[in-house]
Amino acid sequence: MVFIKHQARIDLDEIVVGLLKWEKATLSVPKVMQYVDDIVDVCYQLDNAVYHYPAKYKNHLEYGSYSYPYKRNKSTTWYIIYNIDTSRNIYVNKIISNYLTTS
């Protein structure tokens, strides 16, 4: 089972706000909501993943042991950072873009 923790929900809300205020392009509310829904869908599929990628970036490790890279387009990757408990439950702790990822 997948659980999206409070901080990750805040991250999703901030993605909505950021996309709606984005100066490079004007995106409609339905388009922005679909964009975020796509990220959420990826989160809820993590418990079906065959392999879980260990987190490797310093700021990812602050939030979890695993990091799933969701490549949205050629320049944007969203990292879904999570932990897995002994019952194989997944806790999504943070969602961060490649633009904010530091090594």
MDAnalysis code that builds the backbone (N, CA, C; Angstrom):
import MDAnalysis as mda
import numpy as np

u = mda.Universe.empty(309, n_residues=103, atom_resindex=np.repeat(np.arange(103), 3), trajectory=True)
u.add_TopologyAttr("name", ["N", "CA", "C"] * 103)
u.add_TopologyAttr("resid", np.arange(1, 104))
u.add_TopologyAttr("resname", ["MET", "VAL", "PHE", "ILE", "LYS", "HIS", "GLN", "ALA", "ARG", "ILE", "ASP", "LEU", "ASP", "GLU", "ILE", "VAL", "VAL", "GLY", "LEU", "LEU", "LYS", "TRP", "GLU", "LYS", "ALA", "THR", "LEU", "SER", "VAL", "PRO", "LYS", "VAL", "MET", "GLN", "TYR", "VAL", "ASP", "ASP", "ILE", "VAL", "ASP", "VAL", "CYS", "TYR", "GLN", "LEU", "ASP", "ASN", "ALA", "VAL", "TYR", "HIS", "TYR", "PRO", "ALA", "LYS", "TYR", "LYS", "ASN", "HIS", "LEU", "GLU", "TYR", "GLY", "SER", "TYR", "SER", "TYR", "PRO", "TYR", "LYS", "ARG", "ASN", "LYS", "SER", "THR", "THR", "TRP", "TYR", "ILE", "ILE", "TYR", "ASN", "ILE", "ASP", "THR", "SER", "ARG", "ASN", "ILE", "TYR", "VAL", "ASN", "LYS", "ILE", "ILE", "SER", "ASN", "TYR", "LEU", "THR", "THR", "SER"])
u.atoms.positions = np.array([
    [0.844, -1.176, 0.000],
    [0.000, 0.000, 0.000],
    [0.894, 1.245, 0.000],
    [0.432, 2.296, -0.616],
    [1.189, 3.542, -0.710],
    [0.481, 4.622, 0.094],
    [1.258, 5.326, 0.885],
    [0.755, 6.445, 1.667],
    [1.531, 7.690, 1.273],
    [0.827, 8.774, 1.009],
    [1.485, 10.041, 0.679],
    [1.462, 10.900, 1.933],
    [2.649, 11.163, 2.442],
    [2.783, 11.896, 3.708],
    [2.509, 13.394, 3.502],
    [2.364, 14.082, 4.618],
    [1.989, 15.501, 4.622],
    [2.934, 16.365, 3.781],
    [4.244, 16.192, 3.942],
    [5.194, 17.023, 3.196],
    [5.053, 16.808, 1.692],
    [4.832, 15.582, 1.266],
    [4.661, 15.309, -0.163],
    [3.382, 15.957, -0.691],
    [2.346, 15.992, 0.137],
    [1.104, 16.661, -0.274],
    [1.325, 18.174, -0.420],
    [2.124, 18.729, 0.483],
    [2.486, 20.144, 0.361],
    [3.267, 20.362, -0.930],
    [4.193, 19.450, -1.238],
    [4.975, 19.556, -2.474],
    [4.059, 19.554, -3.697],
    [3.058, 18.688, -3.707],
    [2.117, 18.634, -4.829],
    [1.345, 19.941, -4.956],
    [0.913, 20.498, -3.827],
    [0.219, 21.796, -3.857],
    [1.133, 22.882, -4.414],
    [2.397, 22.848, -4.028],
    [3.351, 23.853, -4.516],
    [3.629, 23.681, -6.010],
    [3.573, 22.456, -6.496],
    [3.733, 22.228, -7.933],
    [2.561, 22.866, -8.681],
    [1.352, 22.699, -8.158],
    [0.172, 23.320, -8.779],
    [0.359, 24.827, -8.856],
    [0.697, 25.438, -7.740],
    [0.870, 26.897, -7.698],
    [1.984, 27.332, -8.652],
    [3.096, 26.614, -8.623],
    [4.220, 26.957, -9.485],
    [3.863, 26.886, -10.963],
    [3.133, 25.857, -11.355],
    [2.744, 25.728, -12.766],
    [1.739, 26.795, -13.174],
    [0.838, 27.148, -12.270],
    [-0.147, 28.185, -12.598],
    [0.504, 29.568, -12.725],
    [1.601, 29.782, -12.020],
    [2.293, 31.074, -12.071],
    [3.472, 31.066, -13.037],
    [3.702, 29.959, -13.717],
    [4.861, 29.800, -14.590],
    [4.853, 30.853, -15.687],
    [5.958, 31.575, -15.834],
    [6.032, 32.672, -16.794],
    [6.392, 32.218, -18.203],
    [6.981, 31.051, -18.357],
    [7.374, 30.561, -19.684],
    [6.169, 30.141, -20.529],
    [5.102, 29.725, -19.865],
    [3.905, 29.282, -20.587],
    [2.693, 29.464, -19.697],
    [1.554, 29.673, -20.330],
    [0.307, 29.759, -19.597],
    [-0.375, 28.407, -19.696],
    [-0.599, 27.800, -18.552],
    [-1.245, 26.491, -18.507],
    [-2.624, 26.623, -17.893],
    [-3.580, 25.929, -18.455],
    [-4.945, 25.962, -17.914],
    [-4.994, 25.162, -16.612],
    [-5.984, 25.461, -15.810],
    [-6.157, 24.736, -14.548],
    [-6.329, 23.235, -14.808],
    [-7.171, 22.813, -15.768],
    [-7.292, 21.369, -16.007],
    [-5.965, 20.716, -16.422],
    [-5.171, 21.424, -17.203],
    [-3.883, 20.881, -17.642],
    [-2.919, 20.737, -16.447],
    [-2.912, 21.728, -15.584],
    [-2.059, 21.690, -14.390],
    [-2.506, 20.565, -13.468],
    [-3.802, 20.431, -13.282],
    [-4.309, 19.377, -12.398],
    [-3.992, 17.992, -12.956],
    [-4.050, 17.844, -14.278],
    [-3.702, 16.557, -14.889],
    [-2.214, 16.266, -14.701],
    [-1.393, 17.288, -14.821],
    [0.051, 17.159, -14.622],
    [0.334, 16.602, -13.222],
    [-0.294, 17.189, -12.215],
    [-0.093, 16.750, -10.833],
    [-0.728, 15.376, -10.605],
    [-1.888, 15.143, -11.202],
    [-2.507, 13.821, -11.082],
    [-1.602, 12.730, -11.661],
    [-0.876, 13.054, -12.722],
    [0.064, 12.087, -13.303],
    [1.172, 11.737, -12.305],
    [1.657, 12.729, -11.575],
    [2.683, 12.481, -10.548],
    [2.096, 11.605, -9.436],
    [0.882, 11.910, -9.015],
    [0.226, 11.129, -7.969],
    [0.028, 9.684, -8.442],
    [-0.362, 9.501, -9.686],
    [-0.536, 8.149, -10.227],
    [0.768, 7.352, -10.144],
    [1.878, 8.002, -10.448],
    [3.174, 7.334, -10.344],
    [3.432, 6.926, -8.894],
    [3.110, 7.804, -7.972],
    [3.288, 7.482, -6.548],
    [2.527, 6.219, -6.176],
    [1.265, 6.145, -6.593],
    [0.420, 5.016, -6.213],
    [0.779, 3.721, -6.941],
    [1.658, 3.799, -7.913],
    [2.130, 2.594, -8.601],
    [3.448, 2.072, -8.024],
    [4.023, 2.799, -7.097],
    [5.325, 2.394, -6.543],
    [5.293, 1.027, -5.863],
    [4.169, 0.665, -5.280],
    [4.120, -0.631, -4.591],
    [4.122, -1.803, -5.575],
    [3.958, -1.517, -6.865],
    [4.028, -2.555, -7.891],
    [5.388, -2.598, -8.580],
    [6.282, -1.720, -8.183],
    [7.602, -1.659, -8.829],
    [8.394, -2.931, -8.542],
    [9.086, -3.406, -9.560],
    [9.927, -4.589, -9.418],
    [11.217, -4.232, -8.685],
    [11.704, -3.021, -8.942],
    [12.961, -2.570, -8.342],
    [12.754, -1.199, -7.727],
    [13.346, -0.988, -6.565],
    [13.289, 0.313, -5.900],
    [14.691, 0.909, -5.907],
    [14.834, 2.058, -6.547],
    [16.127, 2.727, -6.686],
    [16.552, 3.359, -5.368],
    [17.725, 3.016, -4.872],
    [18.205, 3.677, -3.655],
    [18.421, 5.174, -3.926],
    [18.060, 5.999, -2.973],
    [18.317, 7.438, -3.098],
    [19.821, 7.646, -3.111],
    [20.286, 8.551, -3.973],
    [21.723, 8.761, -4.057],
    [22.137, 10.215, -3.852],
    [21.223, 11.133, -4.068],
    [21.567, 12.540, -3.891],
    [21.415, 12.935, -2.432],
    [22.295, 13.825, -2.000],
    [22.330, 14.231, -0.591],
    [20.975, 14.750, -0.102],
    [20.362, 15.654, -0.863],
    [19.099, 16.211, -0.373],
    [17.943, 15.214, -0.497],
    [18.077, 14.175, -1.291],
    [17.056, 13.127, -1.329],
    [17.157, 12.250, -0.084],
    [18.377, 11.944, 0.313],
    [18.604, 11.087, 1.471],
    [18.064, 11.688, 2.770],
    [17.866, 12.995, 2.782],
    [17.276, 13.645, 3.956],
    [15.809, 13.238, 4.142],
    [15.180, 12.759, 3.069],
    [13.746, 12.466, 3.099],
    [13.392, 10.996, 2.952],
    [14.330, 10.174, 2.522],
    [13.997, 8.767, 2.366],
    [15.141, 7.947, 1.824],
    [14.948, 6.653, 1.837],
    [15.967, 5.713, 1.387],
    [15.878, 5.402, -0.102],
    [14.732, 5.701, -0.706],
    [14.507, 5.370, -2.113],
    [14.056, 6.605, -2.881],
    [14.386, 6.611, -4.168],
    [14.031, 7.746, -5.004],
    [13.636, 7.236, -6.388],
    [12.395, 7.485, -6.766],
    [11.931, 7.072, -8.084],
    [11.971, 8.270, -9.024],
    [12.716, 8.172, -10.138],
    [12.771, 9.281, -11.091],
    [11.628, 9.197, -12.107],
    [10.731, 10.151, -12.062],
    [9.632, 10.226, -13.024],
    [9.997, 11.302, -14.039],
    [10.394, 10.871, -15.232],
    [10.811, 11.805, -16.276],
    [9.560, 12.323, -16.984],
    [9.238, 13.582, -16.722],
    [8.021, 14.182, -17.271],
    [8.211, 14.602, -18.729],
    [9.372, 15.155, -19.023],
    [9.702, 15.547, -20.394],
    [11.220, 15.581, -20.524],
    [11.735, 16.079, -21.635],
    [13.186, 16.010, -21.863],
    [14.002, 16.823, -20.860],
    [13.382, 17.799, -20.193],
    [14.161, 18.617, -19.265],
    [13.715, 18.526, -17.805],
    [12.594, 17.877, -17.536],
    [12.094, 17.827, -16.167],
    [11.920, 16.394, -15.669],
    [12.567, 16.119, -14.559],
    [12.396, 14.846, -13.866],
    [11.929, 15.153, -12.457],
    [10.883, 14.482, -12.030],
    [10.395, 14.592, -10.660],
    [10.895, 13.390, -9.892],
    [11.517, 13.630, -8.759],
    [11.994, 12.547, -7.909],
    [10.989, 12.349, -6.783],
    [10.474, 11.140, -6.700],
    [9.546, 10.770, -5.641],
    [10.372, 10.028, -4.595],
    [10.513, 10.615, -3.436],
    [11.400, 10.082, -2.403],
    [10.544, 9.407, -1.333],
    [10.937, 8.184, -0.999],
    [10.073, 7.395, -0.121],
    [10.855, 6.392, 0.715],
    [10.139, 5.801, 1.659],
    [10.654, 4.707, 2.487],
    [9.716, 3.523, 2.355],
    [10.223, 2.354, 2.695],
    [9.427, 1.131, 2.692],
    [9.551, 0.507, 4.076],
    [8.396, 0.149, 4.674],
    [8.462, -0.492, 5.989],
    [8.530, -2.018, 5.835],
    [8.590, -2.718, 6.945],
    [8.755, -4.174, 6.920],
    [7.547, -4.898, 6.331],
    [6.396, -4.242, 6.265],
    [5.197, -4.834, 5.650],
    [5.086, -4.475, 4.170],
    [6.124, -3.855, 3.622],
    [6.203, -3.428, 2.215],
    [5.291, -2.236, 1.900],
    [4.825, -1.538, 2.940],
    [4.091, -0.294, 2.721],
    [5.086, 0.772, 2.284],
    [4.641, 1.628, 1.393],
    [5.485, 2.703, 0.879],
    [4.959, 4.026, 1.411],
    [5.892, 4.844, 1.920],
    [5.570, 6.163, 2.451],
    [6.283, 7.209, 1.618],
    [5.522, 7.918, 0.792],
    [6.092, 8.979, -0.040],
    [6.285, 10.191, 0.861],
    [7.543, 10.609, 0.995],
    [7.896, 11.683, 1.922],
    [8.114, 13.033, 1.255],
    [8.581, 13.006, 0.005],
    [8.984, 14.256, -0.647],
    [8.912, 14.079, -2.153],
    [8.545, 15.142, -2.848],
    [8.570, 15.162, -4.309],
    [9.350, 16.409, -4.698],
    [10.435, 16.179, -5.432],
    [11.356, 17.276, -5.740],
    [11.798, 17.171, -7.209],
    [11.993, 18.289, -7.847],
    [12.393, 18.266, -9.254],
    [13.912, 18.183, -9.396],
    [14.330, 17.867, -10.603],
    [15.767, 17.842, -10.890],
    [16.378, 19.234, -10.733],
    [15.582, 20.280, -10.853],
    [16.097, 21.642, -10.710],
    [16.494, 21.959, -9.270],
    [15.900, 21.239, -8.314],
    [16.203, 21.473, -6.903],
    [17.069, 20.367, -6.296],
    [17.428, 19.396, -7.092],
    [18.242, 18.292, -6.611],
    [19.710, 18.695, -6.593],
    [20.364, 18.398, -5.474],
    [21.786, 18.684, -5.352],
    [22.525, 17.403, -5.008],
    [23.740, 17.302, -5.506],
    [24.499, 16.071, -5.261],
    [25.220, 16.103, -3.941],
])
